[in-house]
Amino acid sequence: MEKYSDELFTGEEEARKAAPIVKGILDACSSRISEIVQHMGGTPTANMKAIHRWLEKGDPDIALMRLYKDETPYVIVDVTEVKRPQAKRTRYVGVLKDGQTLGFDLLMLATPYRGRALVGVPE
C-alpha cells in the first residue's frame, strides 16, 4: 500500500503513515473512522489516535485533489462526531472524544460542482 500512497501523498513520512489508513478505508468500504480503525493493524484506540494525528499534521486535501478532476478548485473535508446514545448493541458505534458518549466519527469528502457539493457516500 505504501507504493500507492507514495504517489498520492507528499513526503515519505506522510505516505508511510497514510498507507494503513488508506488500506483500512478500502477494507472497511466505509468513510466512518470508527469502522476504518477496525480494519487497520493494531488496536482500534491506537488507530483512532493515528488517524486524528495524521489529519491534524498531514495535508490530506492535496492528496484528495489528485484523486479528483484537475478543474476542481478544492475538496471539502469534514470529520463529524455523530452521537448514537441509544445504539448500545450496534457494531460500528464506539465512544466519542469525551470517553462516555456513544457514537462514531464520520469523515465526509465533497467536491464543489456548480454551486453544490458532490459528496462521496459509501454503499
N, C-alpha and C positions, 0 to 999 in steps of 0.2 A: 504494500500500500504506500510505503514511503516513496517509491519510484513515481507514482502518480501524484502524490501530494507535492513533490518537488516541482512539478510543472505548474501547480496551482498557487503555491504559496511562496512568498519572497523570503529568502533566508533558510539555511539548513535547520536551524533550531525551531522555527515556526512550522516548517514542513514536517519535522520529526514529531512534534507534539500534535499536529493536526491529523496525522495518519491514523492513529487508533480512534479518533473521534469520527473521522470520515467512514472508517470501517464499521463503527458502531451504528452510524446513521444508515448505512446500506444494509447491515444485518437486521436492524430493527424495523426497517421500512417505515420509519416514523421520524417526525421532527420534534417529538417530545423528548426533552432532555432526560426525564425520568425513565424513559424506555431505552434511550441510547446508552445510558450508563450500565444497563443490564446486559448489553451486548458487547461491552468492552472488556478487556482483560483486567483483572484486579477486582477490588471491592467497589460496589456502587457509590459509597461515600467518597472514596478517593477519586473515582472517575468524575463525580459531580464537581468536586473541587477543581480538578484538572480542566474541565470544560469551562467553568466560570473564570478561572485564571487565564486560560487561553483567550477567551472572549474579551477580557479586560486588557490584556497585554498585547494580544495579537492584532492583526488587521484583516479580519475575515472579509470585509467589504471589497478589498482589492481582488481577492480570490474569487468571490462571487461574481464580480464584474467580468472575469474571464470566462465564466460559465454562461453568461447572457450575451445577447447581441451587442455588437460594438456601439450602436447608436443609443443604447440605454445609458442615460446620464448617471444613474446611481441605483443602488439596491437598498431597500429599506429592511433593516434587521431589527427585530424586537424580541426580547426574552420577557415573557409574561408569566407571572405566577397565577395559576388557576386554582382557587380553593374548591375542595370537594369534601367538606366535613362529614357528609352523610355516607361517603363511599369507603366504609371500613373494610370491605372484602374485595374491592376492585383491585385487580392485579397491578395495573400501571400507576396507581396512586401511591405516592410517597409522602414525605413530610417537607413542608416549605422551610425557608430560611430561619423562621422563628423557632424551629425544632419541635413544634407542637401541632400546628395546623395541618390537616391532611390536604393534599393537593399535588399538583405537578407543575413543572416548568414547561412552557410551550415556546419553541423557537420558531418565530414567524419570519418568512422571507417574502419580499414582494418586489416586483419590478414596475416602475411607473409606465403607464401606457395611456396616452390620450386623456390625461387628467384623472386617471383611476389607477388603482394598484392591483396588479395581477399577482395573486397570492398562490404559492405552491402549497397544495393541501395533500397530505398523504392519503392513500387509499385504504 
